């Protein structure tokens, strides 16, 4: 089995940089602008679409803190039907509970979980 030093010997610095840049670009390219007419933050990264059909769900990372992420959704979707904090997670519900946005701390930013019913 090859270990990391053996792999590095076989790859040039350019090849390693290209591989790393390609991986980052792929992660960024995978984020949709919306999920069933609910906006995804423009700086979203590492998007994971779990189901595109209703009920649909998407999880992603945003470099914003929770209040900034909440402000984005309040500006985009208007006043929520519900805005509560449960176990450190801010839960926003819109459209009579048909659009649910859950915001939680995630390293240097926020994990955004979207559920569209």
C-alpha positions in Angstrom: 0.0 0.0 0.0 1.3 3.5 -0.9 1.7 6.1 1.8 1.5 9.9 1.4 5.3 10.4 1.0 5.4 7.8 -1.8 2.5 9.4 -3.5 4.1 12.9 -3.2 7.3 11.6 -4.8 5.3 10.5 -7.9 3.4 13.9 -8.3 4.8 17.2 -9.3 3.9 20.3 -7.3 1.9 21.5 -10.3 -0.1 18.3 -10.4 -0.8 18.5 -6.7 -1.9 22.1 -7.0 -4.1 21.3 -10.0 -5.8 18.5 -8.1 -6.5 20.6 -5.1 -7.9 23.5 -7.2 -10.0 21.1 -9.2 -11.5 19.6 -6.0 -12.3 23.1 -4.7 -13.9 24.2 -7.9 -16.0 21.1 -8.1 -17.3 21.7 -4.6 -18.2 25.3 -5.4 -19.8 24.4 -8.8 -22.2 21.9 -7.1 -24.2 24.6 -5.3 -27.5 25.5 -6.9 -28.8 29.1 -6.8 -32.2 28.0 -5.4 -33.9 24.9 -4.1 -37.6 24.9 -5.2 -37.7 28.7 -5.2 -35.9 29.1 -1.9 -32.6 30.9 -2.3 -29.2 29.4 -1.5 -26.6 31.9 -0.2 -24.3 33.1 -3.0 -21.2 32.1 -1.1 -22.4 28.6 -0.4 -19.8 25.8 -0.4 -19.8 22.0 -0.1 -23.4 21.6 -1.1 -25.0 18.2 -0.5 -28.3 17.8 -2.2 -30.1 14.9 -0.5 -33.3 14.9 -2.4 -34.3 17.1 -5.4 -37.9 15.9 -5.4 -40.3 17.2 -2.8 -39.7 16.9 0.1 -36.3 18.3 -0.9 -33.3 18.8 1.3 -30.0 20.5 0.9 -27.1 21.1 3.3 -24.2 23.5 2.7 -21.6 25.6 4.5 -21.6 29.4 4.4 -18.7 31.5 5.7 -21.2 33.9 7.4 -22.1 33.7 11.1 -25.6 32.6 12.1 -27.0 36.2 12.5 -25.7 37.1 9.0 -27.2 33.9 7.5 -30.5 34.5 9.2 -30.5 38.1 7.9 -30.0 36.8 4.4 -33.0 34.5 4.6 -35.1 37.2 6.3 -34.3 39.6 3.4 -34.9 37.0 0.7 -38.1 35.3 2.1 -39.6 38.0 4.4 -41.0 37.6 7.9 -40.8 34.0 9.0 -43.9 32.1 10.4 -41.6 31.0 13.2 -38.0 31.9 14.4 -36.8 29.9 17.3 -33.5 28.7 18.7 -33.4 25.0 19.7 -30.2 23.4 21.1 -28.0 26.2 19.6 -29.6 25.9 16.2 -31.7 28.7 14.7 -34.8 27.4 13.0 -36.7 29.6 10.5 -40.0 28.5 9.0 -41.6 30.2 6.0 -44.6 29.6 3.8 -46.7 28.0 6.5 -43.9 25.6 7.4 -43.3 24.5 3.8 -39.7 26.1 3.8 -37.6 25.3 6.8 -34.1 26.7 7.2 -31.9 25.4 10.1 -28.7 27.4 10.9 -26.0 25.9 13.2 -22.4 26.9 14.0 -19.9 25.1 11.7 -16.2 26.0 12.2 -15.6 29.4 10.7 -19.2 29.8 9.5 -22.6 28.3 9.4 -24.1 25.0 8.3 -27.4 25.7 6.5 -29.9 22.9 6.3 -32.8 23.5 3.9 -36.0 21.4 3.9 -38.7 22.2 1.3 -41.9 20.2 1.7 
